[in-house]
Amino acid sequence: MIENKTELSEKRLALLRSGGAAEPVLGKVVCSCGNVGEGNIKNKIKEGITELGPLCQASGAGMGCGSCRPEVQVILESVLAESTA
């Protein structure tokens, strides 16, 4: 695609999310590669995903360059701490 100079603007999220439809961004953007917001991540945690790897896969965050994974981990720990308090 790069060699052919194919424009990916319309296809980018579908490619990053294995063809799945993108959810609307909820809250501040945490992952710009996957266009995932803090609220999207929190919703996945509330659905029962409590480990970083599966959380990244389910939300789409951290699946591109990976630079947001530490922030996803902080959000995960914060939500889990709130639920046990």
GIUR-V662717 format. One record per backbone hydrogen bond with DSSP energy under -0.5 kcal/mol. NH is the residue of the N-H (numbers start at 1). CO is the residue of the C=O. E is the energy in kcal/mol with one decimal. If there is no record, write none. Layout:
nh->NH co->CO e->E
nh->NH co->CO e->E
//
This chain:
nh->5 co->2 e->-1.4
nh->6 co->1 e->-2.7
nh->12 co->8 e->-3.1
nh->15 co->11 e->-2.5
nh->16 co->12 e->-2.4
nh->17 co->13 e->-2.1
nh->18 co->15 e->-1.1
nh->19 co->14 e->-4.8
nh->20 co->17 e->-1.9
nh->27 co->25 e->-0.5
nh->30 co->36 e->-2.7
nh->31 co->36 e->-2.1
nh->32 co->30 e->-0.6
nh->35 co->31 e->-0.8
nh->36 co->31 e->-2.1
nh->38 co->28 e->-2.4
nh->39 co->26 e->-2.5
nh->40 co->26 e->-0.9
nh->41 co->37 e->-1.8
nh->42 co->38 e->-2.5
nh->43 co->39 e->-2.2
nh->44 co->40 e->-1.6
nh->45 co->41 e->-1.9
nh->46 co->42 e->-2.5
nh->47 co->43 e->-1.2
nh->48 co->45 e->-1.8
nh->49 co->44 e->-1.9
nh->50 co->48 e->-0.8
nh->55 co->51 e->-2.2
nh->56 co->52 e->-2.8
nh->57 co->53 e->-2.2
nh->58 co->54 e->-2.6
nh->59 co->55 e->-2.5
nh->60 co->56 e->-2.5
nh->63 co->60 e->-1.0
nh->69 co->66 e->-1.4
nh->72 co->68 e->-2.4
nh->73 co->69 e->-2.5
nh->74 co->70 e->-2.0
nh->75 co->71 e->-2.3
nh->76 co->72 e->-2.6
nh->77 co->73 e->-2.7
nh->78 co->74 e->-2.4
nh->79 co->75 e->-2.6
nh->80 co->76 e->-2.4
nh->81 co->77 e->-2.3
nh->82 co->78 e->-2.2
nh->83 co->79 e->-1.8
nh->84 co->80 e->-1.1
nh->85 co->81 e->-0.8
//
